[in-house]
């Protein structure tokens, strides 16, 4: 879709293990550290997010939380699980091994290697594209506008991070 100029993102670490800036962030979660998270600030109501994602070997779970409020409350989690070949949009409060998430795709190959991520939010439609090949689209109302990055039990780098507002037709 047609977009405006990139939004100024502000990377803010919420836990230890975050480094980088608004264009790219590395999240290092290993050992007993568990969850590593960072805020990117607010996104427009309707937006396009693009990033190059580079997981470390044996990364377990990482992704984005969109439409959240302060301190990662509520929202919707784009959860990427390379070991399981799974990408899901789910309630952030469920366990990663539960299969009752909002919507998922399985047998997604290449999640353990660098890949391109594209996410579009337009009203209550959320459309995700993984490496220009696999897609996932759902309808879900989002109450907040905050964006967060996270990693659990592994390291991941998000580079070429860009958020652009969608232009109205």
FIDOMAR-663829 format. One record per atom (N, C-alpha, C): residue number from 1; residue in one letter; atom name; x, y, z. Coordinates in pm, 1 decimal, decimal comma. Example, Ala and Ser with C-alpha at 12.3 -4.5 7.8 and 13.67 -1.06 7.14 Angstrom:
PT pos code site       c1       c2       c3
PT   1    A    N   1319,0   -569,0    780,0
PT   1    A   CA   1230,0   -450,0    780,0
PT   1    A    C   1320,0   -330,0    780,0
PT   2    S    N   1285,0   -225,0    708,0
PT   2    S   CA   1367,0   -106,0    714,0
PT   2    S    C   1290,0      3,0    787,0
This chain:
PT pos code site       c1       c2       c3
PT   1    X    N     81,7   -120,5      0,0
PT   1    X   CA      0,0      0,0      0,0
PT   1    X    C     85,6    126,3      0,0
PT   2    X    N     26,3    234,7    -39,3
PT   2    X   CA     97,0    363,3    -37,8
PT   2    X    C    123,9    404,1    106,5
PT   3    X    N    245,3    455,6    128,9
PT   3    X   CA    285,1    492,9    264,0
PT   3    X    C    342,5    634,2    266,9
PT   4    X    N    349,3    688,1    387,3
PT   4    X   CA    412,5    817,0    410,4
PT   4    X    C    558,5    798,2    448,0
PT   5    X    N    618,0    903,6    497,4
PT   5    X   CA    757,7    900,4    539,7
PT   5    X    C    773,4    814,8    665,2
PT   6    X    N    892,2    756,7    686,8
PT   6    X   CA    914,1    674,4    806,3
PT   6    X    C    889,0    751,1    935,6
PT   7    X    N    832,7    682,8   1031,6
PT   7    X   CA    807,5    735,6   1164,8
PT   7    X    C    937,5    729,4   1243,8
PT   8    X    N    964,0    829,2   1326,1
PT   8    X   CA   1082,0    827,8   1412,4
PT   8    X    C   1058,3    728,3   1525,9
PT   9    X    N   1134,9    620,9   1526,1
PT   9    X   CA   1125,3    520,8   1631,5
PT   9    X    C   1224,9    554,6   1741,5
PT  10    X    N   1192,6    512,5   1863,7
PT  10    X   CA   1281,6    537,0   1976,5
PT  10    X    C   1300,2    406,3   2051,2
PT  11    X    N   1414,7    342,5   2029,1
PT  11    X   CA   1444,8    216,7   2097,1
PT  11    X    C   1474,6    244,2   2244,1
PT  12    X    N   1402,4    175,3   2331,9
PT  12    X   CA   1424,1    187,6   2475,9
PT  12    X    C   1423,2     47,6   2536,1
PT  13    X    N   1534,3      9,4   2596,4
PT  13    X   CA   1544,3   -122,6   2659,3
PT  13    X    C   1451,1   -130,2   2779,8
PT  14    X    N   1374,9   -238,0   2788,4
PT  14    X   CA   1289,6   -262,9   2904,6
PT  14    X    C   1354,4   -363,6   2999,1
PT  15    X    N   1453,3   -436,4   2947,8
PT  15    X   CA   1527,5   -535,7   3025,8
PT  15    X    C   1674,2   -526,5   2985,9
PT  16    X    N   1763,8   -585,3   3063,0
PT  16    X   CA   1902,2   -597,9   3016,8
PT  16    X    C   1906,1   -688,7   2893,8
PT  17    X    N   2010,3   -673,8   2812,0
PT  17    X   CA   2028,2   -759,7   2696,2
PT  17    X    C   1986,5   -695,2   2565,0
PT  18    X    N   1955,1   -564,8   2567,8
PT  18    X   CA   1914,1   -493,1   2447,3
PT  18    X    C   2023,0   -395,0   2408,3
PT  19    X    N   2060,0   -393,3   2280,0
PT  19    X   CA   2153,6   -293,5   2229,3
PT  19    X    C   2108,2   -251,0   2090,4
PT  20    X    N   2156,7   -135,1   2046,0
PT  20    X   CA   2123,2    -87,5   1913,2
PT  20    X    C   2062,8     50,7   1915,7
PT  21    X    N   1985,9     79,1   1810,4
PT  21    X   CA   1921,0    209,5   1797,1
PT  21    X    C   1788,1    191,2   1725,3
PT  22    X    N   1727,3    301,3   1683,1
PT  22    X   CA   1594,2    294,1   1623,3
PT  22    X    C   1591,0    219,7   1489,9
PT  23    X    N   1703,5    210,9   1420,2
PT  23    X   CA   1707,2    141,5   1291,4
PT  23    X    C   1737,5     -7,1   1306,1
PT  24    X    N   1787,1    -46,3   1421,8
PT  24    X   CA   1819,9   -186,1   1442,1
PT  24    X    C   1847,8   -216,5   1587,4
PT  25    X    N   1810,0   -335,7   1627,8
PT  25    X   CA   1827,7   -373,7   1767,6
PT  25    X    C   1871,3   -518,2   1777,6
PT  26    X    N   1958,9   -545,8   1874,9
PT  26    X   CA   1997,6   -682,7   1906,1
PT  26    X    C   1943,4   -716,2   2043,7
PT  27    X    N   1876,1   -829,7   2052,8
PT  27    X   CA   1822,0   -876,9   2179,3
PT  27    X    C   1893,7  -1005,9   2214,4
PT  28    X    N   1961,8  -1006,4   2328,1
PT  28    X   CA   2038,4  -1123,2   2372,2
PT  28    X    C   1971,9  -1182,8   2494,6
PT  29    X    N   1910,1  -1297,6   2475,1
PT  29    X   CA   1841,7  -1367,2   2582,7
PT  29    X    C   1896,4  -1508,5   2589,1
PT  30    X    N   1961,6  -1540,6   2696,0
PT  30    X   CA   2016,6  -1674,4   2708,2
PT  30    X    C   2035,7  -1711,0   2853,1
PT  31    X    N   2055,9  -1837,4   2878,5
PT  31    X   CA   2076,8  -1882,7   3015,2
PT  31    X    C   1955,5  -1856,8   3101,5
PT  32    X    N   1976,7  -1794,0   3215,5
PT  32    X   CA   1867,3  -1770,6   3309,1
PT  32    X    C   1795,6  -1637,7   3284,4
PT  33    X    N   1838,1  -1562,9   3182,3
PT  33    X   CA   1781,7  -1431,0   3159,8
PT  33    X    C   1634,7  -1435,6   3119,1
PT  34    X    N   1592,3  -1535,5   3041,7
PT  34    X   CA   1452,7  -1545,6   3001,8
PT  34    X    C   1414,4  -1442,7   2898,0
PT  35    X    N   1317,9  -1358,7   2929,7
PT  35    X   CA   1264,6  -1261,1   2835,1
PT  35    X    C   1350,7  -1135,7   2828,9
PT  36    X    N   1379,1  -1091,9   2705,9
PT  36    X   CA   1445,0   -964,3   2680,3
PT  36    X    C   1348,4   -883,5   2595,5
PT  37    X    N   1327,9   -756,3   2630,4
PT  37    X   CA   1228,9   -675,9   2559,0
PT  37    X    C   1273,9   -531,2   2544,3
PT  38    X    N   1224,6   -468,1   2435,8
PT  38    X   CA   1253,6   -327,6   2409,0
PT  38    X    C   1131,1   -261,3   2347,8
PT  39    X    N   1112,4   -135,5   2380,4
PT  39    X   CA   1004,4    -55,9   2322,4
PT  39    X    C   1057,2     17,2   2199,3
PT  40    X    N    969,7     31,0   2099,6
PT  40    X   CA   1001,6    112,6   1982,5
PT  40    X    C    920,8    242,0   1982,2
PT  41    X    N    832,6    258,7   2080,8
PT  41    X   CA    747,1    376,6   2086,6
PT  41    X    C    613,6    351,7   2019,2
PT  42    X    N    545,9    459,6   1984,0
PT  42    X   CA    412,0    450,3   1923,8
PT  42    X    C    419,3    438,8   1773,0
PT  43    X    N    322,9    365,2   1719,3
PT  43    X   CA    306,3    353,3   1574,9
PT  43    X    C    179,1    427,0   1535,5
PT  44    X    N    168,2    466,6   1409,7
PT  44    X   CA     42,0    524,5   1364,6
PT  44    X    C    -70,0    419,3   1375,6
PT  45    X    N   -192,2    461,5   1367,0
PT  45    X   CA   -306,1    367,4   1374,5
PT  45    X    C   -297,1    263,4   1263,7
PT  46    X    N   -272,3    305,9   1140,6
PT  46    X   CA   -253,9    216,4   1025,8
PT  46    X    C   -109,3    232,0    979,9
PT  47    X    N    -35,8    120,1    970,0
PT  47    X   CA    106,3    131,3    938,5
PT  47    X    C    161,1      7,9    867,9
PT  48    X    N    278,9     26,6    811,5
PT  48    X   CA    358,7    -79,4    751,2
PT  48    X    C    489,3    -86,3    829,1
PT  49    X    N    525,9   -205,3    873,3
PT  49    X   CA    653,6   -226,4    941,8
PT  49    X    C    735,3   -322,5    857,2
PT  50    X    N    860,3   -287,1    835,5
PT  50    X   CA    953,7   -375,0    764,0
PT  50    X    C   1078,7   -392,0    849,1
PT  51    X    N   1136,1   -512,8    841,6
PT  51    X   CA   1261,9   -538,4    912,6
PT  51    X    C   1331,1   -658,8    850,5
PT  52    X    N   1460,8   -661,3    866,3
PT  52    X   CA   1540,8   -779,6    834,6
PT  52    X    C   1565,6   -845,9    969,0
PT  53    X    N   1532,5   -973,6    981,3
PT  53    X   CA   1543,1  -1045,6   1107,7
PT  53    X    C   1652,5  -1151,0   1095,7
PT  54    X    N   1744,6  -1148,7   1193,0
PT  54    X   CA   1854,2  -1245,1   1191,9
PT  54    X    C   1860,0  -1315,2   1327,9
PT  55    X    N   1803,1  -1436,1   1335,3
PT  55    X   CA   1808,5  -1510,1   1461,8
PT  55    X    C   1943,1  -1580,3   1478,6
PT  56    X    N   1984,9  -1595,8   1602,3
PT  56    X   CA   2104,0  -1675,4   1630,9
PT  56    X    C   2065,5  -1823,2   1623,1
PT  57    X    N   2165,5  -1907,6   1609,9
PT  57    X   CA   2141,5  -2052,0   1607,5
PT  57    X    C   2070,0  -2092,9   1736,1
PT  58    X    N   1971,7  -2175,5   1724,0
PT  58    X   CA   1893,9  -2231,1   1835,1
PT  58    X    C   1810,0  -2128,1   1911,6
PT  59    X    N   1774,2  -2017,5   1847,3
PT  59    X   CA   1682,6  -1922,9   1912,2
PT  59    X    C   1546,6  -1990,0   1925,9
PT  60    X    N   1483,0  -1971,0   2041,0
PT  60    X   CA   1356,2  -2039,5   2067,5
PT  60    X    C   1235,2  -1959,4   2021,4
PT  61    X    N   1216,8  -1838,8   2074,0
PT  61    X   CA   1098,0  -1757,6   2045,4
PT  61    X    C   1138,4  -1610,5   2041,9
PT  62    X    N   1090,5  -1539,2   1940,5
PT  62    X   CA   1113,4  -1395,5   1932,5
PT  62    X    C   1003,1  -1333,4   1849,3
PT  63    X    N    996,3  -1201,1   1850,5
PT  63    X   CA    897,1  -1135,5   1767,5
PT  63    X    C    865,8   -993,9   1808,9
PT  64    X    N    742,0   -954,2   1780,8
PT  64    X   CA    693,6   -818,6   1804,6
PT  64    X    C    564,1   -823,9   1882,9
PT  65    X    N    540,8   -722,3   1961,0
PT  65    X   CA    408,8   -703,2   2018,8
PT  65    X    C    356,1   -572,1   1960,6
PT  66    X    N    237,6   -578,0   1902,2
PT  66    X   CA    177,0   -461,6   1838,9
PT  66    X    C     48,6   -424,7   1911,8
PT  67    X    N      8,0   -299,7   1897,8
PT  67    X   CA   -117,1   -254,4   1956,9
PT  67    X    C   -121,0   -266,6   2107,7
PT  68    X    N     -5,8   -255,6   2170,2
PT  68    X   CA      4,8   -271,4   2315,4
PT  68    X    C     -1,8   -136,0   2383,9
PT  69    X    N    -17,5   -141,9   2513,7
PT  69    X   CA    -14,3    -20,9   2596,1
PT  69    X    C    120,4    -17,6   2668,1
PT  70    X    N    137,5     75,3   2757,1
PT  70    X   CA    261,4     94,4   2830,5
PT  70    X    C    309,3    -34,2   2898,1
PT  71    X    N    436,6    -58,6   2895,9
PT  71    X   CA    500,6   -174,2   2960,5
PT  71    X    C    452,7   -307,8   2903,4
PT  72    X    N    425,4   -311,0   2774,4
PT  72    X   CA    389,0   -434,5   2704,3
PT  72    X    C    257,6   -495,2   2753,7
PT  73    X    N    164,2   -412,4   2794,3
PT  73    X   CA     34,3   -462,2   2838,0
PT  73    X    C    -55,7   -485,1   2716,2
PT  74    X    N   -125,9   -597,5   2716,5
PT  74    X   CA   -223,8   -631,1   2613,3
PT  74    X    C   -160,5   -637,8   2474,9
PT  75    X    N   -234,5   -598,0   2374,1
PT  75    X   CA   -184,8   -603,1   2237,9
PT  75    X    C   -194,1   -741,9   2177,6
PT  76    X    N   -118,9   -761,4   2071,9
PT  76    X   CA   -115,1   -886,7   1998,1
PT  76    X    C     30,6   -918,4   1970,2
PT  77    X    N     67,5  -1043,0   1989,8
PT  77    X   CA    207,0  -1082,8   1974,6
PT  77    X    C    226,9  -1157,5   1843,5
PT  78    X    N    322,9  -1110,7   1764,1
PT  78    X   CA    370,1  -1186,0   1648,9
PT  78    X    C    483,4  -1271,4   1702,2
PT  79    X    N    455,7  -1398,3   1722,6
PT  79    X   CA    548,9  -1490,5   1786,6
PT  79    X    C    610,1  -1582,2   1680,8
PT  80    X    N    742,4  -1577,9   1667,9
PT  80    X   CA    814,7  -1658,2   1569,9
PT  80    X    C    893,9  -1764,1   1644,6
PT  81    X    N    872,2  -1890,2   1608,7
PT  81    X   CA    935,7  -2003,4   1675,9
PT  81    X    C   1010,8  -2086,7   1572,7
PT  82    X    N   1139,9  -2056,1   1549,1
PT  82    X   CA   1216,2  -2126,3   1445,8
PT  82    X    C   1222,7  -2278,7   1464,7
PT  83    X    N   1240,2  -2325,7   1587,6
PT  83    X   CA   1251,4  -2470,2   1611,8
PT  83    X    C   1125,4  -2545,2   1571,0
PT  84    X    N   1012,1  -2478,2   1581,3
PT  84    X   CA    884,3  -2541,2   1548,2
PT  84    X    C    836,6  -2505,1   1407,8
PT  85    X    N    908,9  -2416,7   1337,6
PT  85    X   CA    865,3  -2374,2   1205,6
PT  85    X    C    730,5  -2305,2   1211,0
PT  86    X    N    709,4  -2225,2   1314,9
PT  86    X   CA    577,8  -2168,4   1342,6
PT  86    X    C    583,8  -2016,3   1354,3
PT  87    X    N    483,2  -1950,1   1295,9
PT  87    X   CA    464,3  -1806,5   1309,3
PT  87    X    C    319,0  -1787,4   1350,0
PT  88    X    N    297,4  -1716,5   1461,1
PT  88    X   CA    160,9  -1699,6   1508,6
PT  88    X    C    132,4  -1559,3   1557,5
PT  89    X    N      7,3  -1519,7   1544,3
PT  89    X   CA    -42,8  -1397,5   1604,9
PT  89    X    C   -129,2  -1443,0   1721,3
PT  90    X    N    -88,4  -1408,6   1841,7
PT  90    X   CA   -155,4  -1465,7   1957,1
PT  90    X    C   -165,9  -1369,1   2073,8
PT  91    X    N   -249,2  -1408,0   2168,0
PT  91    X   CA   -261,7  -1336,1   2293,9
PT  91    X    C   -126,9  -1346,0   2364,6
PT  92    X    N    -69,1  -1235,5   2408,1
PT  92    X   CA     64,3  -1240,1   2468,8
PT  92    X    C     69,5  -1311,7   2603,3
PT  93    X    N    -44,1  -1339,0   2662,8
PT  93    X   CA    -45,4  -1399,8   2795,5
PT  93    X    C    -53,3  -1552,4   2794,4
PT  94    X    N    -51,3  -1614,8   2674,8
PT  94    X   CA    -55,3  -1760,6   2671,5
PT  94    X    C     84,6  -1817,8   2665,4
PT  95    X    N     99,4  -1940,4   2706,9
PT  95    X   CA    226,3  -2011,9   2701,5
PT  95    X    C    258,2  -2043,8   2556,0
PT  96    X    N    385,0  -2039,2   2517,9
PT  96    X   CA    423,4  -2061,0   2378,1
PT  96    X    C    394,9  -2202,4   2329,3
PT  97    X    N    375,7  -2297,4   2418,4
PT  97    X   CA    348,5  -2433,1   2370,0
PT  97    X    C    199,8  -2461,7   2356,2
PT  98    X    N    115,4  -2369,8   2400,1
PT  98    X   CA    -27,7  -2387,9   2381,4
PT  98    X    C    -62,6  -2366,0   2234,6
PT  99    X    N   -162,6  -2434,6   2187,7
PT  99    X   CA   -201,3  -2424,0   2047,6
PT  99    X    C   -331,7  -2348,4   2029,8
PT 100    X    N   -369,1  -2266,7   2126,1
PT 100    X   CA   -494,5  -2193,5   2114,9
PT 100    X    C   -473,4  -2046,4   2081,7
PT 101    X    N   -364,7  -2015,2   2013,4
PT 101    X   CA   -339,6  -1877,4   1977,8
PT 101    X    C   -439,4  -1830,7   1872,5
PT 102    X    N   -439,0  -1702,0   1848,9
PT 102    X   CA   -536,3  -1639,9   1760,0
PT 102    X    C   -528,2  -1698,6   1619,0
PT 103    X    N   -409,6  -1709,8   1564,4
PT 103    X   CA   -391,9  -1764,9   1431,2
PT 103    X    C   -243,8  -1794,2   1409,1
PT 104    X    N   -215,0  -1906,8   1341,4
PT 104    X   CA    -75,1  -1945,7   1317,3
PT 104    X    C    -59,4  -2011,8   1182,1
PT 105    X    N     64,0  -2008,5   1132,7
PT 105    X   CA    101,5  -2089,4   1017,9
PT 105    X    C    217,1  -2178,5   1061,6
PT 106    X    N    221,0  -2299,3   1006,9
PT 106    X   CA    319,4  -2398,9   1045,9
PT 106    X    C    404,3  -2439,1    926,1
PT 107    X    N    510,0  -2513,1    953,5
PT 107    X   CA    602,1  -2560,6    849,7
PT 107    X    C    663,4  -2445,5    771,1
PT 108    X    N    692,6  -2336,9    840,9
PT 108    X   CA    757,1  -2221,5    779,0
PT 108    X    C    907,9  -2247,8    783,5
PT 109    X    N    968,2  -2262,0    668,2
PT 109    X   CA   1111,6  -2290,6    662,9
PT 109    X    C   1191,1  -2160,3    661,3
PT 110    X    N   1317,8  -2168,7    702,8
PT 110    X   CA   1408,1  -2054,7    697,1
PT 110    X    C   1400,1  -1958,3    813,6
PT 111    X    N   1323,5  -1991,5    917,6
PT 111    X   CA   1312,8  -1901,8   1032,8
PT 111    X    C   1440,4  -1900,5   1116,7
PT 112    X    N   1528,4  -1996,9   1094,1
PT 112    X   CA   1654,6  -2003,1   1167,5
PT 112    X    C   1767,4  -1932,4   1093,1
PT 113    X    N   1734,2  -1869,4    980,1
PT 113    X   CA   1830,2  -1793,7    899,3
PT 113    X    C   1775,9  -1651,3    883,0
PT 114    X    N   1858,0  -1556,3    836,7
PT 114    X   CA   1806,2  -1420,8    815,3
PT 114    X    C   1688,3  -1420,8    717,5
PT 115    X    N   1585,4  -1341,0    750,5
PT 115    X   CA   1467,9  -1331,5    663,5
PT 115    X    C   1407,1  -1192,0    673,1
PT 116    X    N   1327,4  -1157,7    572,3
PT 116    X   CA   1257,8  -1029,3    569,8
PT 116    X    C   1120,9  -1045,7    634,0
PT 117    X    N   1082,7   -946,4    712,2
PT 117    X   CA    953,0   -943,6    778,1
PT 117    X    C    879,6   -817,7    734,8
PT 118    X    N    752,9   -835,3    698,0
PT 118    X   CA    668,6   -722,2    664,1
PT 118    X    C    535,8   -741,2    736,1
PT 119    X    N    490,4   -635,7    801,7
PT 119    X   CA    366,2   -640,8    877,5
PT 119    X    C    285,1   -516,2    844,7
PT 120    X    N    157,3   -536,3    810,3
PT 120    X   CA     68,4   -424,6    779,6
PT 120    X    C    -48,2   -429,4    877,3
PT 121    X    N    -77,9   -315,1    937,7
PT 121    X   CA   -196,3   -300,6   1021,6
PT 121    X    C   -282,7   -194,2    956,7
PT 122    X    N   -405,8   -233,1    920,8
PT 122    X   CA   -502,9   -141,3    858,1
PT 122    X    C   -637,0   -164,3    925,3
PT 123    X    N   -673,8    -71,3   1014,2
PT 123    X   CA   -797,0    -91,1   1090,0
PT 123    X    C   -784,1   -214,5   1177,5
PT 124    X    N   -872,6   -310,4   1158,6
PT 124    X   CA   -864,9   -433,9   1237,3
PT 124    X    C   -804,8   -549,8   1158,0
PT 125    X    N   -741,2   -519,4   1044,2
PT 125    X   CA   -675,0   -623,3    963,4
PT 125    X    C   -525,3   -618,5    989,2
PT 126    X    N   -468,6   -734,5   1019,8
PT 126    X   CA   -325,0   -747,5   1042,0
PT 126    X    C   -274,0   -850,8    942,9
PT 127    X    N   -177,6   -811,4    861,4
PT 127    X   CA   -125,3   -896,0    754,1
PT 127    X    C     25,8   -907,9    773,2
PT 128    X    N     74,8  -1031,0    782,4
PT 128    X   CA    217,2  -1057,9    804,7
PT 128    X    C    272,4  -1133,8    684,5
PT 129    X    N    390,5  -1094,7    638,3
PT 129    X   CA    457,5  -1166,4    530,0
PT 129    X    C    598,5  -1202,6    576,5
PT 130    X    N    630,8  -1330,7    567,0
PT 130    X   CA    762,1  -1381,4    607,0
PT 130    X    C    843,1  -1413,5    481,6
PT 131    X    N    952,5  -1342,6    463,3
PT 131    X   CA   1048,4  -1365,9    355,9
PT 131    X    C    984,3  -1370,5    217,4
PT 132    X    N    889,0  -1284,6    192,4
PT 132    X   CA    824,4  -1270,3     61,2
PT 132    X    C    758,0  -1399,6     13,7
PT 133    X    N    720,5  -1488,1    109,1
PT 133    X   CA    663,5  -1614,3     65,5
PT 133    X    C    545,0  -1663,3    146,2
PT 134    X    N    556,2  -1663,9    277,4
PT 134    X   CA    447,8  -1713,8    362,5
PT 134    X    C    375,3  -1595,9    424,9
PT 135    X    N    243,8  -1603,4    428,2
PT 135    X   CA    164,3  -1493,8    482,1
PT 135    X    C     62,5  -1543,0    583,7
PT 136    X    N     22,9  -1450,8    667,7
PT 136    X   CA    -76,0  -1475,6    771,0
PT 136    X    C   -156,9  -1347,3    785,4
PT 137    X    N   -289,5  -1357,5    775,4
PT 137    X   CA   -374,4  -1239,5    789,8
PT 137    X    C   -487,4  -1271,2    887,1
PT 138    X    N   -515,3  -1177,4    976,2
PT 138    X   CA   -622,1  -1194,0   1075,1
PT 138    X    C   -694,3  -1060,6   1094,1
PT 139    X    N   -810,5  -1069,3   1157,0
PT 139    X   CA   -883,6   -948,8   1199,1
PT 139    X    C   -881,0   -945,5   1349,8
PT 140    X    N   -839,5   -832,7   1403,1
PT 140    X   CA   -836,9   -817,0   1548,7
PT 140    X    C   -825,2   -669,4   1581,1
PT 141    X    N   -910,1   -620,3   1665,6
PT 141    X   CA   -902,1   -480,9   1709,5
PT 141    X    C   -788,0   -466,3   1809,2
PT 142    X    N   -712,0   -361,2   1793,4
PT 142    X   CA   -601,3   -332,0   1883,6
PT 142    X    C   -634,7   -205,5   1961,7
PT 143    X    N   -611,9   -209,8   2092,1
PT 143    X   CA   -649,6    -95,1   2174,6
PT 143    X    C   -537,6      7,0   2189,8
PT 144    X    N   -412,7    -37,0   2187,6
PT 144    X   CA   -299,5     53,7   2203,6
PT 144    X    C   -226,9     76,1   2072,9
PT 145    X    N   -119,4    155,1   2078,3
PT 145    X   CA    -41,1    183,8   1958,0
PT 145    X    C    108,3    161,8   1978,5
PT 146    X    N    145,0    102,4   2091,9
PT 146    X   CA    286,8     81,8   2120,7
PT 146    X    C    340,3    -42,4   2049,1
PT 147    X    N    468,3    -34,8   2009,5
PT 147    X   CA    538,0   -147,0   1946,5
PT 147    X    C    651,2   -192,4   2037,1
PT 148    X    N    668,6   -323,0   2048,0
PT 148    X   CA    775,2   -380,1   2128,7
PT 148    X    C    842,3   -493,3   2053,8
PT 149    X    N    971,3   -512,8   2078,3
PT 149    X   CA   1046,8   -628,2   2030,5
PT 149    X    C   1073,0   -718,1   2150,1
PT 150    X    N   1080,1   -850,5   2127,4
PT 150    X   CA   1112,6   -939,5   2238,6
PT 150    X    C   1186,9  -1063,2   2188,3
PT 151    X    N   1257,0  -1126,8   2279,4
PT 151    X   CA   1322,9  -1254,8   2254,6
PT 151    X    C   1320,4  -1334,2   2384,3
PT 152    X    N   1297,2  -1462,6   2370,0
PT 152    X   CA   1294,4  -1552,1   2485,3
PT 152    X    C   1384,5  -1671,0   2454,3
PT 153    X    N   1486,5  -1692,4   2533,6
PT 153    X   CA   1576,9  -1807,2   2516,9
PT 153    X    C   1647,2  -1809,2   2382,0
PT 154    X    N   1710,8  -1698,8   2347,6
PT 154    X   CA   1788,8  -1692,0   2225,0
PT 154    X    C   1818,2  -1548,1   2187,6
PT 155    X    N   1903,9  -1530,6   2089,0
PT 155    X   CA   1942,8  -1397,8   2042,5
PT 155    X    C   1882,7  -1372,0   1906,2
PT 156    X    N   1845,7  -1246,6   1882,6
PT 156    X   CA   1791,7  -1207,9   1752,2
PT 156    X    C   1827,7  -1062,8   1725,0
PT 157    X    N   1852,0  -1032,7   1598,6
PT 157    X   CA   1880,0   -896,7   1555,3
PT 157    X    C   1772,0   -853,2   1457,0
PT 158    X    N   1716,0   -736,3   1481,3
PT 158    X   CA   1621,7   -673,8   1388,5
PT 158    X    C   1696,3   -556,9   1326,3
PT 159    X    N   1719,5   -560,0   1194,7
PT 159    X   CA   1789,5   -449,8   1128,3
PT 159    X    C   1699,8   -389,8   1020,1
PT 160    X    N   1743,2   -276,8    964,7
PT 160    X   CA   1665,8   -205,0    863,3
PT 160    X    C   1521,1   -186,8    907,8
PT 161    X    N   1503,5   -160,1   1035,2
PT 161    X   CA   1370,8   -145,9   1094,8
PT 161    X    C   1307,6    -15,3   1051,0
PT 162    X    N   1185,6    -26,6    999,8
PT 162    X   CA   1117,3     90,8    946,3
PT 162    X    C    967,1     78,5    968,9
PT 163    X    N    906,8    185,6   1015,1
PT 163    X   CA    760,8    193,1   1031,2
PT 163    X    C    714,5    315,4    952,7
PT 164    X    N    613,7    294,5    866,7
PT 164    X   CA    559,5    402,2    784,1
PT 164    X    C    407,3    406,3    799,1
PT 165    X    N    349,6    524,6    808,0
PT 165    X   CA    202,7    533,0    811,4
PT 165    X    C    145,6    497,3    674,9
PT 166    X    N     30,0    432,2    673,3
PT 166    X   CA    -38,9    406,5    546,6
PT 166    X    C   -110,8    533,3    505,4
PT 167    X    N   -109,4    562,2    376,1
PT 167    X   CA   -181,1    679,7    324,5
PT 167    X    C   -327,6    643,0    306,3
PT 168    X    N   -413,6    738,4    337,1
PT 168    X   CA   -557,3    717,8    317,3
PT 168    X    C   -587,7    723,2    169,6
PT 169    X    N   -686,1    645,9    129,9
PT 169    X   CA   -724,5    646,3    -13,2
PT 169    X    C   -817,2    759,2    -42,0
